[in-house]
Amino acid sequence: MDMNYNKYDEDAEMLKALAHPVRLCIVNGLLGKGTCNVSFMQNCLGMPQSTVSQHLQKLRVAGIVKGERTGTEITYSVCNPKVEKILEILNT
């Protein structure tokens, strides 16, 4: 057994961020759609914009999604290839 568990810190943080049904839904939706803005997610999820933004912030901090600004709009996409594999397994 490898006693250097610190090397798993990044993966553990990613899994913690994914361990919420709304965040899993957001990531799964982004994987299916490619890119999306907060307004679209808000309408799909039926949640306030502030709640969706808080979930996106946690996903950004964990390195799961990234946002690209175009004028006043930010579109989000999944930027971590490990996440795509994890969701693929969960969706089977």
C-alpha positions as CSV (number, residue, x, y, z in Angstrom):
1,M,0.0,0.0,0.0
2,D,1.3,3.5,-0.9
3,M,1.6,5.6,2.2
4,N,1.8,8.8,0.2
5,Y,-1.9,9.6,0.3
6,N,-1.2,13.3,-0.3
7,K,-1.0,12.7,-4.0
8,Y,-4.7,11.9,-4.0
9,D,-5.7,15.4,-2.6
10,E,-6.7,16.8,-6.0
11,D,-8.8,13.8,-6.9
12,A,-10.5,13.8,-3.5
13,E,-11.4,17.4,-3.8
14,M,-12.8,16.8,-7.3
15,L,-14.9,13.9,-6.0
16,K,-16.2,16.0,-3.1
17,A,-17.3,18.7,-5.5
18,L,-19.1,16.1,-7.6
19,A,-20.8,14.6,-4.5
20,H,-23.9,16.7,-4.8
21,P,-26.9,15.9,-7.0
22,V,-27.3,19.4,-8.5
23,R,-23.6,19.6,-9.3
24,L,-23.7,16.1,-10.9
25,C,-26.7,17.3,-13.0
26,I,-24.9,20.5,-14.1
27,V,-21.8,18.6,-15.1
28,N,-23.8,15.9,-16.9
29,G,-25.7,18.6,-18.7
30,L,-22.6,20.4,-19.7
31,L,-21.1,17.2,-21.1
32,G,-24.2,16.6,-23.2
33,K,-24.6,20.2,-24.4
34,G,-20.9,21.2,-24.6
35,T,-21.3,24.8,-23.3
36,C,-24.0,26.6,-21.4
37,N,-24.7,29.8,-19.6
38,V,-26.2,30.3,-16.1
39,S,-29.6,31.4,-17.4
40,F,-30.1,28.2,-19.4
41,M,-29.0,26.1,-16.4
42,Q,-31.3,28.1,-14.1
43,N,-34.3,27.4,-16.3
44,C,-33.5,23.7,-16.7
45,L,-32.9,23.2,-13.0
46,G,-35.7,25.5,-11.8
47,M,-33.4,27.1,-9.3
48,P,-32.4,30.7,-8.5
49,Q,-29.5,32.1,-10.4
50,S,-27.6,32.6,-7.2
51,T,-27.9,28.9,-6.3
52,V,-26.7,27.8,-9.7
53,S,-23.8,30.3,-9.5
54,Q,-22.7,28.9,-6.1
55,H,-22.6,25.4,-7.5
56,L,-20.6,26.5,-10.5
57,Q,-18.2,28.3,-8.2
58,K,-17.5,25.0,-6.3
59,L,-17.1,23.2,-9.6
60,R,-14.6,25.9,-10.9
61,V,-12.6,25.8,-7.7
62,A,-12.3,22.0,-8.0
63,G,-11.1,22.4,-11.6
64,I,-14.1,20.6,-13.1
65,V,-15.6,23.5,-15.2
66,K,-14.3,26.7,-16.7
67,G,-16.1,29.8,-17.7
68,E,-15.4,31.9,-20.8
69,R,-16.7,35.5,-20.9
70,T,-18.3,36.9,-24.1
71,G,-19.4,40.4,-23.3
72,T,-21.6,40.2,-20.3
73,E,-22.3,36.4,-20.7
74,I,-20.2,33.6,-19.3
75,T,-20.5,30.2,-20.9
76,Y,-19.4,27.2,-18.9
77,S,-17.9,23.9,-20.1
78,V,-16.3,20.9,-18.5
79,C,-12.5,21.2,-18.5
80,N,-11.4,18.0,-16.7
81,P,-11.2,14.8,-18.7
82,K,-11.4,12.6,-15.6
83,V,-14.8,14.0,-14.9
84,E,-16.1,12.8,-18.3
85,K,-14.9,9.3,-17.5
86,I,-16.5,9.4,-14.1
87,L,-19.9,10.5,-15.4
88,E,-19.7,7.9,-18.2
89,I,-19.4,5.2,-15.6
90,L,-22.2,6.7,-13.4
91,N,-24.5,7.0,-16.4
92,T,-24.2,3.3,-17.4
